[in-house]
Amino acid sequence: MLHLSKKMLFALEAVVDIAYNAGSEPVQSKEITRRQGIPQRYLEQVMQRLVRAGILKGVRGPRGGYRLARERRRVTVGQIAQVVYDLDEDDGPAYPTASPLGTKVVQPMWAELQDGLMNRLDAITVEDLCRRAHDTGVESESRKRLDYTI
C-alpha cells in the first residue's frame, strides 16, 4: 500500500498549523513542534524549503517565526507536496531501473498515477483543511488568545 512520507506529513501538518493557529503574530517552529510533535530537525529543513518556494514567509527577530506567504485559499496541498517531493528527490531517484519493462511500462504508468494524484492535491487548499479542522473540533490557539473584553 502506498503511504505518505514523514516529510510530506510533517510539511502538511506544519503549514496547516500555521494557517490555523496564526493570529497577528507569526507562528514559531517550537510551537509547531509542541502542538504537532514534529521533530525539530525535520521541521526546520522542510520550513526553509517552503519559504524558498514562496509558500511560507519567515519573520526574523525574537518574536519571529513563520506565516503563510499568501492567503490560505491560494495555497494548495499539491504545491506543498511538490516542495517535499523535490526535497525527497535530493535523496536520489525513486525508480533507478533502466530495464525495458521499467522504462516503457512501469515508469509511464507510475507517472500517470502521480499526475492524477497531483491534480487531486491541487484541488485541495489549506483553507479546505483549516475548515475541516474547525468542523472536527480541533482547537485553534489563535482563537484562545482573542480577547473580546472592552
C-alpha positions in Angstrom: 0.0 0.0 0.0 1.2 3.5 -0.8 1.9 5.8 2.1 2.9 9.4 2.6 6.4 10.1 3.6 7.1 11.5 7.1 8.4 14.7 5.4 5.2 15.1 3.5 3.0 14.6 6.6 5.2 16.9 8.6 5.1 19.6 5.9 1.3 19.4 5.6 0.8 19.5 9.3 3.2 22.4 9.7 1.5 24.6 7.0 -2.0 23.8 8.3 -0.8 24.5 11.8 0.5 27.9 10.8 -2.7 28.7 8.8 -5.0 27.5 11.6 -3.1 28.9 14.6 -1.7 32.1 13.3 -3.1 35.3 14.8 -1.4 38.6 14.4 2.0 37.1 15.4 4.0 34.6 13.3 4.0 31.0 14.5 7.3 29.8 15.9 8.6 26.4 15.0 8.9 25.4 18.6 5.1 26.0 18.9 4.5 23.7 15.9 6.8 21.1 17.4 4.9 21.3 20.7 1.4 21.0 19.1 2.1 18.5 16.4 5.0 16.5 17.8 7.1 17.1 14.7 10.9 16.6 15.4 12.7 19.9 15.1 15.3 18.5 12.7 12.7 17.6 10.1 10.7 20.7 10.6 13.4 23.3 10.0 14.6 21.5 6.8 11.0 21.5 5.4 10.2 25.0 6.6 13.2 26.5 4.8 12.2 24.8 1.6 8.6 26.1 2.0 9.9 29.6 2.5 12.1 29.4 -0.6 9.1 28.1 -2.6 7.0 31.1 -1.6 4.5 29.1 0.5 5.7 30.5 3.8 7.3 33.7 4.8 10.0 33.7 7.5 9.8 36.5 10.1 13.1 37.2 11.9 13.5 38.5 15.4 12.8 37.4 19.0 9.1 37.1 18.2 9.7 35.8 14.7 8.5 32.6 13.1 6.5 31.7 10.1 3.3 32.8 8.4 1.7 32.0 5.1 3.2 34.0 2.2 -0.3 34.2 0.6 -3.9 33.7 1.6 -4.6 30.1 2.7 -7.2 29.7 -0.1 -4.4 30.3 -2.5 -2.1 27.6 -1.2 -2.8 24.0 -2.3 -1.8 20.7 -0.9 -0.2 20.0 -4.3 2.1 23.0 -4.0 3.3 21.8 -0.6 3.6 18.2 -1.9 5.8 19.4 -4.8 8.2 21.1 -2.4 8.5 18.0 -0.4 8.8 15.8 -3.5 11.7 18.0 -4.7 13.3 17.6 -1.2 12.9 13.8 -1.4 14.4 13.9 -4.9 17.6 15.1 -3.3 17.9 11.7 -1.7 18.2 10.1 -5.2 15.9 8.8 -7.9 12.8 7.0 -6.8 12.9 4.5 -9.6 16.5 3.8 -10.7 15.9 0.9 -13.2 16.8 1.1 -16.9 15.1 -2.1 -18.0 12.7 -2.0 -20.9 9.8 -3.0 -18.8 10.7 -0.4 -16.2 11.2 2.5 -18.7 8.4 1.7 -21.2 5.7 0.2 -18.9 6.1 0.8 -15.2 7.5 4.3 -15.2 4.9 5.7 -17.6 2.1 4.1 -15.6 3.5 5.5 -12.4 3.8 8.9 -14.0 0.1 8.8 -15.0 -0.9 7.9 -11.4 1.3 10.7 -10.0 -0.2 13.2 -12.4 -3.7 12.2 -11.4 -2.8 12.4 -7.7 -1.2 15.9 -8.2 -4.4 17.1 -9.9 -6.4 16.0 -6.9 -4.0 17.6 -4.4 -4.0 20.8 -6.4 -7.8 20.9 -5.9 -7.4 20.9 -2.1 -6.4 24.2 -0.4 -5.0 24.9 3.0 -8.3 26.8 3.6 -10.2 23.5 3.0 -8.0 21.7 5.6 -8.5 24.5 8.1 -12.3 24.3 7.6 -12.0 20.5 8.2 -10.0 21.1 11.4 -12.7 23.5 12.6 -15.5 21.2 11.7 -13.9 18.3 13.5 -13.4 20.3 16.7 -9.7 20.9 16.6 -9.0 23.9 18.8 -7.1 26.9 17.4 -4.7 28.6 19.8 -5.2 31.9 18.0 -8.9 31.8 18.9 -8.0 31.2 22.5 -5.7 34.3 22.5 -8.5 36.5 21.3 -9.8 38.9 24.0 -13.3 40.2 23.4 -13.4 42.4 26.5 -13.9 46.1 26.1 
